[in-house]
């Protein structure tokens, strides 16, 4: 599984966990990914 697929799956799981609690709004999942790049 690629990193993109991993984080997308994590966001979808996050949204699914809220099923039944967001009516009338849609289910939304969000994952913030921080990438640190060292230029040394």
N, C-alpha and C positions, 0 to 999 in steps of 0.2 A: 504494500500500500504506500503510495506516495505521501509526502508531507501534506500536500494540498487535500488529498482525499481524506487523510486522517483528521485534519482540522475541520473539513466540511462535515464529516461524519459526527464529530464532537458537537458541532453547532446544531445539527439535526437532532441528536440525542437530547441536547439542552432544550430545544423547542418541544420535543415529544414529552419531556418530563412535565411540562406545564399544561398538557392536554386537559381540557375541562375547567381550567382556571382563568382563561383569558377572554371568555365570551363577553361582548360581541367582537372583540379584536382577534386578529389572526395569530396563530402560533408563530413565534419568532425566536430564533436561537442566534446567539452571537458569541464569537470567540475572538479575543484580541491576542495576536501573536507578536511578540517583540523579538526582533532579530538584531543581535549585537555583532557588528563586524569590527574586527581589530585590524587597523592599518599599519601595524608594526611589522 
